[in-house]
Amino acid sequence: MQTVINSNYPRSNAAAATLQGASNRQQRPEVAKPLSQLRAGNSLFFEGDDGDNVYHLVKGTVAFYRFMSDEHRVICGFALAGEVFNMSHRGRYLCSAEALSDCLFRQRSRKDIEANQVHDQMHERYVACLESEPWTVQFQTLRRLHLMADERAANFILEMGRRTNPALTNGSRVRLEMSRADIASYLGLTVETVVRSLKRLVSMGLLVAYTPHEFGICDIAGIQRRLAASRDRSGSLAYQ
């Protein structure tokens, strides 16, 4: 297994291709593709870097971000354990990717995937990522814009929970590896607003806070009613 500890790692992606031993070298690449490791706080790639790999995040959480013209860092999204991402267009990465916790991942080249040269069980998910990722990111952004502050925070908890546990129910726990500042940047809110919104959701009995990074879902139906009402309010205000 390879460990990546240099923040300049993505500029030398060839290093991640090291195999796990002589026996692995005798196997087909699509079967023996090794896991690479990225320590928390290090970067997988940077905005504008050459590259077009598709990544399967086996463990950990990754944040995607860009710097605005005023050097303000804006969180574009997150990748969670089990997910696949690319974040590239025409051979260049559209944003930077930073590990929020220790990560394990595999990478494949877009060229090999599109040429049908990847034959492991992840192939269909790689293809689906390349086809749908731009639209998924756009949809998530538009959906956030039509929610009030408390509902943005509630929707974020549900979104993170369902991405790790599709069978999310009342009583399920949701672990958040990101800071309040990263959540606020992603939701387009201030840190203070995020903190207040989470406290209100807890006081209303919709969530329970076990730790600053772990929440329990108490009332999914109640959260969904608030989300629907928030969208209705924002929609009506747009036409006033």
C-alpha positions as CSV (number, residue, x, y, z in Angstrom):
1,M,0.0,0.0,0.0
2,Q,1.3,3.4,-0.9
3,T,1.1,6.3,1.6
4,V,0.8,9.9,0.2
5,I,2.1,12.5,2.6
6,N,3.3,15.3,0.3
7,S,0.8,18.0,-0.7
8,N,2.5,18.1,-4.1
9,Y,1.6,14.5,-4.7
10,P,-0.9,15.1,-7.5
11,R,1.8,16.6,-9.7
12,S,3.4,13.2,-9.8
13,N,0.5,10.8,-10.2
14,A,2.8,8.0,-11.4
15,A,3.8,7.4,-7.8
16,A,0.3,6.1,-7.0
17,A,0.7,3.3,-9.4
18,T,3.2,1.3,-7.2
19,L,2.1,-2.3,-6.9
20,Q,2.0,-4.2,-3.7
21,G,4.7,-6.7,-4.5
22,A,6.2,-9.0,-7.1
23,S,3.3,-11.4,-7.0
24,N,0.8,-8.6,-7.7
25,R,2.9,-7.5,-10.7
26,Q,2.1,-10.9,-12.3
27,Q,-1.7,-10.2,-12.1
28,R,-3.9,-8.3,-14.5
29,P,-3.8,-4.5,-13.6
30,E,-7.6,-4.3,-13.4
31,V,-7.6,-7.0,-10.7
32,A,-4.4,-6.1,-8.8
33,K,-4.9,-2.3,-8.8
34,P,-3.6,-1.3,-5.3
35,L,-5.0,1.1,-2.8
36,S,-3.2,4.4,-2.3
37,Q,-3.3,6.3,1.0
38,L,-3.8,10.0,1.5
39,R,-3.3,11.5,5.0
40,A,-5.7,14.0,6.4
41,G,-4.8,17.6,5.4
42,N,-3.0,16.6,2.2
43,S,-4.2,17.2,-1.3
44,L,-5.0,14.7,-4.0
45,F,-4.9,17.2,-6.9
46,F,-5.1,21.0,-7.3
47,E,-7.4,23.2,-9.5
48,G,-5.9,23.6,-12.9
49,D,-3.6,20.5,-12.7
50,D,-3.3,18.2,-15.7
51,G,-5.2,15.0,-15.1
52,D,-8.3,13.1,-15.9
53,N,-8.4,10.2,-13.5
54,V,-11.5,8.7,-11.9
55,Y,-11.2,8.0,-8.2
56,H,-12.9,5.4,-6.0
57,L,-12.8,6.6,-2.4
58,V,-12.7,3.4,-0.3
59,K,-12.3,5.1,3.0
60,G,-12.4,8.7,4.3
61,T,-13.8,12.1,3.3
62,V,-12.5,14.5,0.7
63,A,-13.5,18.2,0.2
64,F,-13.5,19.9,-3.2
65,Y,-12.8,23.6,-3.2
66,R,-11.9,26.6,-5.4
67,F,-10.4,30.0,-4.7
68,M,-12.3,33.0,-5.9
69,S,-10.7,36.1,-7.3
70,D,-10.4,37.6,-3.8
71,E,-8.6,34.4,-2.7
72,H,-11.6,33.3,-0.7
73,R,-11.8,29.5,-0.5
74,V,-15.2,28.1,-1.4
75,I,-16.2,24.5,-0.8
76,C,-17.8,22.9,-3.9
77,G,-18.7,19.6,-2.5
78,F,-17.6,16.5,-0.6
79,A,-16.8,12.8,-1.5
80,L,-17.6,10.2,1.1
81,A,-16.4,6.6,1.5
82,G,-17.6,4.3,-1.2
83,E,-18.1,7.1,-3.8
84,V,-16.5,7.7,-7.2
85,F,-15.5,11.1,-8.5
86,N,-13.6,12.8,-11.4
87,M,-13.9,16.6,-11.1
88,S,-12.0,17.1,-14.4
89,H,-12.9,18.6,-17.8
90,R,-10.8,18.3,-20.9
91,G,-7.8,17.0,-19.0
92,R,-7.7,19.6,-16.2
93,Y,-9.1,19.4,-12.7
94,L,-11.8,22.0,-12.1
95,C,-11.1,22.3,-8.4
96,S,-8.8,21.1,-5.7
97,A,-9.3,18.0,-3.6
98,E,-8.2,17.8,0.1
99,A,-8.5,14.9,2.5
100,L,-10.5,15.8,5.6
101,S,-9.6,12.4,7.2
102,D,-7.2,9.6,6.4
103,C,-8.3,8.2,3.0
104,L,-7.8,5.1,1.0
105,F,-8.6,5.2,-2.8
106,R,-8.0,3.7,-6.2
107,Q,-7.7,5.6,-9.4
108,R,-8.3,4.8,-13.0
109,S,-7.6,6.8,-16.1
110,R,-10.5,8.2,-18.0
111,K,-8.9,7.0,-21.3
112,D,-8.9,3.3,-20.1
113,I,-12.5,3.5,-18.8
114,E,-13.8,5.0,-22.1
115,A,-11.8,2.5,-24.1
116,N,-13.5,-0.3,-22.0
117,Q,-10.1,-1.4,-20.7
118,V,-11.2,-1.6,-17.1
119,H,-12.9,-4.9,-16.3
120,D,-13.4,-4.9,-12.6
121,Q,-16.7,-4.6,-10.7
122,M,-16.4,-0.8,-10.5
123,H,-16.5,-0.2,-14.3
124,E,-20.2,0.7,-14.5
125,R,-19.8,3.1,-11.6
126,Y,-16.8,4.8,-13.2
127,V,-18.8,5.2,-16.5
128,A,-21.8,6.6,-14.6
129,C,-19.6,9.1,-12.7
130,L,-18.2,10.5,-16.0
131,E,-21.7,10.8,-17.5
132,S,-23.6,12.2,-14.5
133,E,-21.2,14.1,-12.3
134,P,-21.5,17.6,-13.8
135,W,-25.3,17.4,-13.6
136,T,-25.3,16.1,-10.1
137,V,-23.1,18.9,-8.8
138,Q,-25.3,21.5,-10.6
139,F,-28.5,20.0,-9.2
140,Q,-27.2,20.0,-5.6
141,T,-26.2,23.6,-6.0
142,L,-29.6,24.7,-7.3
143,R,-31.4,22.8,-4.6
144,R,-29.5,24.5,-1.9
145,L,-30.3,28.0,-3.3
146,H,-34.0,27.4,-2.8
147,L,-33.8,26.6,0.9
148,M,-33.8,28.8,4.0
149,A,-30.9,28.6,6.4
150,D,-32.3,26.1,8.9
151,E,-33.5,23.9,6.0
152,R,-30.1,24.0,4.3
153,A,-28.5,22.6,7.4
154,A,-31.2,19.9,7.8
155,N,-31.0,18.9,4.2
156,F,-27.2,18.7,4.5
157,I,-27.5,16.2,7.4
158,L,-30.0,14.1,5.4
159,E,-27.8,14.3,2.2
160,M,-24.7,13.1,4.1
161,G,-26.6,10.4,5.9
162,R,-28.3,9.0,2.7
163,R,-25.0,9.0,0.8
164,T,-23.5,6.7,3.4
165,N,-26.7,4.8,4.3
166,P,-29.4,4.7,1.6
167,A,-31.7,3.1,4.2
168,L,-31.5,6.1,6.5
169,T,-34.3,6.0,9.1
170,N,-35.2,7.7,12.4
171,G,-32.5,6.7,14.9
172,S,-29.8,6.5,12.2
173,R,-26.5,8.3,13.0
174,V,-24.7,10.6,10.6
175,R,-20.9,11.2,11.0
176,L,-19.6,14.5,9.7
177,E,-15.8,14.7,9.1
178,M,-15.9,18.3,7.9
179,S,-15.6,21.5,10.1
180,R,-18.4,24.0,10.6
181,A,-16.5,26.4,8.4
182,D,-16.5,23.9,5.6
183,I,-20.2,23.2,6.0
184,A,-20.9,26.9,6.0
185,S,-18.9,27.5,2.9
186,Y,-20.7,24.6,1.1
187,L,-24.1,25.8,2.1
188,G,-23.4,29.5,1.4
189,L,-23.9,30.5,5.0
190,T,-21.8,32.0,7.8
191,V,-20.4,29.7,10.5
192,E,-22.5,31.4,13.1
193,T,-25.7,30.7,11.1
194,V,-24.8,27.0,10.7
195,V,-24.2,26.7,14.4
196,R,-27.5,28.4,15.3
197,S,-29.4,26.4,12.7
198,L,-28.1,23.1,14.0
199,K,-29.0,24.1,17.6
200,R,-32.6,25.0,16.5
201,L,-33.0,21.7,14.7
202,V,-31.9,19.9,17.8
203,S,-34.2,22.0,20.0
204,M,-37.2,21.2,17.7
205,G,-36.5,17.5,18.1
206,L,-35.6,16.9,14.5
207,L,-32.0,16.0,15.3
208,V,-30.0,14.9,18.3
209,A,-26.3,16.0,18.7
210,Y,-24.2,13.2,20.1
211,T,-20.9,15.0,19.5
212,P,-19.9,18.0,17.4
213,H,-19.3,15.7,14.5
214,E,-22.1,13.1,15.0
215,F,-25.8,13.6,14.8
216,G,-28.8,11.3,15.1
217,I,-31.9,11.6,12.9
218,C,-35.0,11.9,15.1
219,D,-37.8,12.9,12.6
220,I,-37.2,12.4,8.9
221,A,-40.8,13.2,8.0
222,G,-40.6,16.4,10.0
223,I,-37.4,17.5,8.3
224,Q,-39.0,16.8,4.9
225,R,-42.0,18.9,5.7
226,R,-39.8,21.8,6.6
227,L,-37.8,21.3,3.4
228,A,-41.0,21.4,1.3
229,A,-42.3,24.5,3.1
230,S,-39.0,26.3,2.7
231,R,-39.0,25.6,-1.1
232,D,-42.6,26.9,-1.3
233,R,-41.7,30.1,0.6
234,S,-38.6,30.8,-1.6
235,G,-40.6,30.1,-4.7
236,S,-43.3,32.5,-3.8
237,L,-40.9,35.2,-2.8
238,A,-39.2,35.0,-6.2
239,Y,-42.4,36.1,-7.9
240,Q,-43.3,39.0,-5.5
